Amino acid sequence: MVKDFKTGSAAALARAISIVEDETDGFQDLLHTLLIRPPTAKR
């Protein structure tokens, strides 16, 4: 699901929202995975 979310899948976004709203087991790990990403700036 994370891969689909990161590629812009609307269905994956909907699943992620539901997981977080319902505080399903593992929702904090999901948030961490989706929100924490390595820096992408190039110098």
Summary of the structure (lengths in Angstrom):
residues: 43
radius of gyration: 11.8
end to end distance: 31.4
largest distance: 40.6
contacts: 76
relative contact order: 0.16
helix: 60%
strand: 0%
